[in-house]
Protein backbone atom coordinates (compact mmCIF):
# COMPACT_ATOMS: atom_id res chain seq x y z
CA UNK A 1 0.00 0.00 0.00
CA UNK A 2 2.87 2.19 0.46
CA UNK A 3 3.63 1.98 -3.10
CA UNK A 4 0.18 3.16 -4.05
CA UNK A 5 0.46 6.06 -1.67
CA UNK A 6 3.82 7.02 -3.11
CA UNK A 7 2.50 6.81 -6.61
CA UNK A 8 -0.54 8.92 -5.81
CA UNK A 9 1.58 11.46 -3.91
CA UNK A 10 4.02 11.72 -6.76
CA UNK A 11 1.17 12.44 -9.16
CA UNK A 12 -0.16 15.32 -7.03
CA UNK A 13 3.14 17.06 -6.34
CA UNK A 14 3.52 18.62 -9.79
CA UNK A 15 -0.07 19.81 -9.67
CA UNK A 16 0.39 21.40 -6.26
CA UNK A 17 3.60 23.10 -7.30
CA UNK A 18 1.94 24.49 -10.47
CA UNK A 19 -0.99 25.89 -8.51
CA UNK A 20 1.21 27.59 -5.95
CA UNK A 21 3.15 29.32 -8.69
CA UNK A 22 -0.09 30.51 -10.25
CA UNK A 23 -1.35 31.83 -6.95
CA UNK A 24 1.88 33.73 -6.42
CA UNK A 25 1.64 35.24 -9.88
CA UNK A 26 -1.98 36.35 -9.26
CA UNK A 27 -1.05 37.85 -5.89
CA UNK A 28 1.86 39.76 -7.42
CA UNK A 29 -0.41 41.07 -10.18
CA UNK A 30 -2.96 42.20 -7.59
CA UNK A 31 -0.26 43.97 -5.58
CA UNK A 32 0.97 45.78 -8.69
CA UNK A 33 -2.57 46.90 -9.55
CA UNK A 34 -3.28 48.13 -6.03
CA UNK A 35 0.04 49.96 -5.89
CA UNK A 36 -0.46 51.64 -9.25
CA UNK A 37 -3.99 52.68 -8.22
CA UNK A 38 -2.68 54.23 -5.01
CA UNK A 39 0.08 56.04 -6.90
CA UNK A 40 -2.44 57.34 -9.44
CA UNK A 41 -4.74 58.62 -6.69
CA UNK A 42 -1.83 60.38 -4.97
CA UNK A 43 -0.70 61.91 -8.26
CA UNK A 44 -4.27 63.00 -9.10
CA UNK A 45 -4.61 64.75 -5.74
CA UNK A 46 -1.33 66.60 -6.23
CA UNK A 47 -2.16 67.45 -9.84
CA UNK A 48 -4.43 70.31 -8.68
CA UNK A 49 -1.41 72.12 -7.26
CA UNK A 50 0.44 71.98 -10.55
CA UNK A 51 -2.41 72.90 -12.85
CA UNK A 52 -3.84 76.37 -12.19
CA UNK A 53 -7.20 77.02 -13.82
CA UNK A 54 -8.70 80.52 -14.13
CA UNK A 55 -11.47 79.56 -11.74
CA UNK A 56 -9.06 78.55 -9.00
CA UNK A 57 -7.03 81.69 -9.62
CA UNK A 58 -10.15 83.82 -9.32
CA UNK A 59 -11.22 82.10 -6.12
CA UNK A 60 -7.74 82.52 -4.67
CA UNK A 61 -7.68 86.23 -5.50
CA UNK A 62 -11.08 86.70 -3.86
CA UNK A 63 -9.87 84.94 -0.74
CA UNK A 64 -6.87 87.24 -0.53
CA UNK A 65 -8.89 90.44 -0.96
CA UNK A 66 -9.56 92.66 2.01
CA UNK A 67 -12.83 92.92 3.89
CA UNK A 68 -13.69 96.19 2.13
CA UNK A 69 -13.37 94.49 -1.22
CA UNK A 70 -15.60 91.64 -0.07
CA UNK A 71 -18.20 94.10 1.18
CA UNK A 72 -18.18 96.06 -2.06
CA UNK A 73 -18.42 92.83 -4.07
CA UNK A 74 -21.45 91.73 -2.09
CA UNK A 75 -23.06 95.17 -2.60
CA UNK A 76 -22.44 94.93 -6.34
CA UNK A 77 -23.96 91.45 -6.47
CA UNK A 78 -26.97 92.68 -4.50
CA UNK A 79 -27.36 95.66 -6.86
CA UNK A 80 -27.15 93.33 -9.86
CA UNK A 81 -29.88 91.09 -8.42
CA UNK A 82 -32.05 94.11 -7.68
CA UNK A 83 -31.53 95.49 -11.19
CA UNK A 84 -32.39 92.15 -12.78
CA UNK A 85 -35.58 91.96 -10.68
CA UNK A 86 -36.52 95.50 -11.74
CA UNK A 87 -35.88 94.67 -15.38
CA UNK A 88 -38.06 91.58 -15.09
CA UNK A 89 -40.86 93.67 -13.52
CA UNK A 90 -40.56 96.29 -16.27
CA UNK A 91 -40.75 93.57 -18.91
CA UNK A 92 -43.93 92.24 -17.28
CA UNK A 93 -45.44 95.74 -17.26
CA UNK A 94 -44.49 96.31 -20.90
CA UNK A 95 -46.12 93.02 -21.86
CA UNK A 96 -49.28 93.99 -19.94
CA UNK A 97 -49.35 97.40 -21.66
CA UNK A 98 -48.91 95.74 -25.05
CA UNK A 99 -51.83 93.43 -24.31
CA UNK A 100 -53.97 96.41 -23.24
CA UNK A 101 -53.05 98.33 -26.39
CA UNK A 102 -53.83 95.30 -28.51
CA UNK A 103 -57.28 95.07 -26.88
CA UNK A 104 -57.89 98.78 -27.49
CA UNK A 105 -56.79 98.40 -31.10
CA UNK A 106 -59.20 95.50 -31.53
CA UNK A 107 -62.03 97.62 -30.09
CA UNK A 108 -61.14 100.51 -32.42
CA UNK A 109 -61.18 98.22 -35.44
CA UNK A 110 -64.61 96.85 -34.39
CA UNK A 111 -65.98 100.40 -33.95
CA UNK A 112 -64.53 101.45 -37.29
CA UNK A 113 -66.22 98.50 -38.97
CA UNK A 114 -69.53 99.41 -37.31
CA UNK A 115 -69.23 103.03 -38.45
CA UNK A 116 -68.49 101.93 -41.98
CA UNK A 117 -71.46 99.58 -41.98
CA UNK A 118 -73.73 102.39 -40.73
CA UNK A 119 -72.44 104.75 -43.42
CA UNK A 120 -73.06 102.15 -46.10
CA UNK A 121 -76.58 101.38 -44.84
CA UNK A 122 -77.78 105.04 -44.76
CA UNK A 123 -79.26 106.31 -48.05
CA UNK A 124 -77.48 109.26 -49.51
CA UNK A 125 -79.93 112.17 -49.51
CA UNK A 126 -79.52 114.77 -52.23
CA UNK A 127 -81.48 117.40 -50.25
CA UNK A 128 -80.25 118.98 -47.08
CA UNK A 129 -81.40 117.71 -43.73
CA UNK A 130 -85.14 117.67 -43.01
CA UNK A 131 -86.43 121.03 -41.91
CA UNK A 132 -89.83 122.35 -40.94
CA UNK A 133 -92.10 123.15 -43.85
CA UNK A 134 -92.09 126.80 -44.89
CA UNK A 135 -95.80 127.24 -44.06
CA UNK A 136 -95.16 126.23 -40.43
CA UNK A 137 -92.30 128.66 -40.19
CA UNK A 138 -94.46 131.45 -41.62
CA UNK A 139 -97.27 130.68 -39.21
CA UNK A 140 -95.00 130.80 -36.20
CA UNK A 141 -93.47 134.11 -37.28
CA UNK A 142 -96.97 135.63 -37.79
CA UNK A 143 -98.03 134.47 -34.34
CA UNK A 144 -95.03 136.14 -32.81
CA UNK A 145 -95.84 139.39 -34.58
CA UNK A 146 -99.48 139.39 -33.41
CA UNK A 147 -98.63 138.70 -29.81
CA UNK A 148 -95.74 141.00 -29.85
CA UNK A 149 -92.55 140.04 -28.33
CA UNK A 150 -92.99 140.66 -24.71
CA UNK A 151 -90.00 140.56 -22.49
CA UNK A 152 -90.69 139.50 -18.99
CA UNK A 153 -90.11 142.06 -16.31
CA UNK A 154 -88.72 140.77 -13.06
CA UNK A 155 -87.68 137.30 -12.16
CA UNK A 156 -88.98 134.35 -14.14
CA UNK A 157 -89.43 130.86 -12.72
CA UNK A 158 -88.05 128.19 -14.96
CA UNK A 159 -88.45 125.18 -12.70
CA UNK A 160 -92.06 125.81 -11.73
CA UNK A 161 -91.40 127.10 -8.23
CA UNK A 162 -92.94 130.47 -7.30
CA UNK A 163 -90.52 133.35 -7.56
CA UNK A 164 -90.72 136.04 -4.95
CA UNK A 165 -90.07 139.43 -6.46
CA UNK A 166 -87.35 141.41 -4.83
CA UNK A 167 -88.64 144.54 -3.06
CA UNK A 168 -88.07 147.68 -5.03
CA UNK A 169 -85.94 150.23 -3.48
CA UNK A 170 -87.95 153.43 -2.87
CA UNK A 171 -86.22 156.66 -2.33
CA UNK A 172 -87.49 158.73 0.78
C-alpha positions in Angstrom: 0.0 0.0 0.0 2.9 2.2 0.5 3.6 2.0 -3.1 0.2 3.2 -4.0 0.5 6.1 -1.7 3.8 7.0 -3.1 2.5 6.8 -6.6 -0.5 8.9 -5.8 1.6 11.5 -3.9 4.0 11.7 -6.8 1.2 12.4 -9.2 -0.2 15.3 -7.0 3.1 17.1 -6.3 3.5 18.6 -9.8 -0.1 19.8 -9.7 0.4 21.4 -6.3 3.6 23.1 -7.3 1.9 24.5 -10.5 -1.0 25.9 -8.5 1.2 27.6 -5.9 3.2 29.3 -8.7 -0.1 30.5 -10.3 -1.4 31.8 -6.9 1.9 33.7 -6.4 1.6 35.2 -9.9 -2.0 36.4 -9.3 -1.0 37.8 -5.9 1.9 39.8 -7.4 -0.4 41.1 -10.2 -3.0 42.2 -7.6 -0.3 44.0 -5.6 1.0 45.8 -8.7 -2.6 46.9 -9.6 -3.3 48.1 -6.0 0.0 50.0 -5.9 -0.5 51.6 -9.3 -4.0 52.7 -8.2 -2.7 54.2 -5.0 0.1 56.0 -6.9 -2.4 57.3 -9.4 -4.7 58.6 -6.7 -1.8 60.4 -5.0 -0.7 61.9 -8.3 -4.3 63.0 -9.1 -4.6 64.8 -5.7 -1.3 66.6 -6.2 -2.2 67.4 -9.8 -4.4 70.3 -8.7 -1.4 72.1 -7.3 0.4 72.0 -10.5 -2.4 72.9 -12.8 -3.8 76.4 -12.2 -7.2 77.0 -13.8 -8.7 80.5 -14.1 -11.5 79.6 -11.7 -9.1 78.5 -9.0 -7.0 81.7 -9.6 -10.2 83.8 -9.3 -11.2 82.1 -6.1 -7.7 82.5 -4.7 -7.7 86.2 -5.5 -11.1 86.7 -3.9 -9.9 84.9 -0.7 -6.9 87.2 -0.5 -8.9 90.4 -1.0 -9.6 92.7 2.0 -12.8 92.9 3.9 -13.7 96.2 2.1 -13.4 94.5 -1.2 -15.6 91.6 -0.1 -18.2 94.1 1.2 -18.2 96.1 -2.1 -18.4 92.8 -4.1 -21.4 91.7 -2.1 -23.1 95.2 -2.6 -22.4 94.9 -6.3 -24.0 91.5 -6.5 -27.0 92.7 -4.5 -27.4 95.7 -6.9 -27.2 93.3 -9.9 -29.9 91.1 -8.4 -32.1 94.1 -7.7 -31.5 95.5 -11.2 -32.4 92.1 -12.8 -35.6 92.0 -10.7 -36.5 95.5 -11.7 -35.9 94.7 -15.4 -38.1 91.6 -15.1 -40.9 93.7 -13.5 -40.6 96.3 -16.3 -40.8 93.6 -18.9 -43.9 92.2 -17.3 -45.4 95.7 -17.3 -44.5 96.3 -20.9 -46.1 93.0 -21.9 -49.3 94.0 -19.9 -49.3 97.4 -21.7 -48.9 95.7 -25.1 -51.8 93.4 -24.3 -54.0 96.4 -23.2 -53.1 98.3 -26.4 -53.8 95.3 -28.5 -57.3 95.1 -26.9 -57.9 98.8 -27.5 -56.8 98.4 -31.1 -59.2 95.5 -31.5 -62.0 97.6 -30.1 -61.1 100.5 -32.4 -61.2 98.2 -35.4 -64.6 96.9 -34.4 -66.0 100.4 -33.9 -64.5 101.5 -37.3 -66.2 98.5 -39.0 -69.5 99.4 -37.3 -69.2 103.0 -38.4 -68.5 101.9 -42.0 -71.5 99.6 -42.0 -73.7 102.4 -40.7 -72.4 104.7 -43.4 -73.1 102.2 -46.1 -76.6 101.4 -44.8 -77.8 105.0 -44.8 -79.3 106.3 -48.1 -77.5 109.3 -49.5 -79.9 112.2 -49.5 -79.5 114.8 -52.2 -81.5 117.4 -50.3 -80.2 119.0 -47.1 -81.4 117.7 -43.7 -85.1 117.7 -43.0 -86.4 121.0 -41.9 -89.8 122.3 -40.9 -92.1 123.2 -43.9 -92.1 126.8 -44.9 -95.8 127.2 -44.1 -95.2 126.2 -40.4 -92.3 128.7 -40.2 -94.5 131.5 -41.6 -97.3 130.7 -39.2 -95.0 130.8 -36.2 -93.5 134.1 -37.3 -97.0 135.6 -37.8 -98.0 134.5 -34.3 -95.0 136.1 -32.8 -95.8 139.4 -34.6 -99.5 139.4 -33.4 -98.6 138.7 -29.8 -95.7 141.0 -29.8 -92.6 140.0 -28.3 -93.0 140.7 -24.7 -90.0 140.6 -22.5 -90.7 139.5 -19.0 -90.1 142.1 -16.3 -88.7 140.8 -13.1 -87.7 137.3 -12.2 -89.0 134.3 -14.1 -89.4 130.9 -12.7 -88.0 128.2 -15.0 -88.5 125.2 -12.7 -92.1 125.8 -11.7 -91.4 127.1 -8.2 -92.9 130.5 -7.3 -90.5 133.3 -7.6 -90.7 136.0 -5.0 -90.1 139.4 -6.5 -87.4 141.4 -4.8 -88.6 144.5 -3.1 -88.1 147.7 -5.0 -85.9 150.2 -3.5 -87.9 153.4 -2.9 -86.2 156.7 -2.3 -87.5 158.7 0.8 
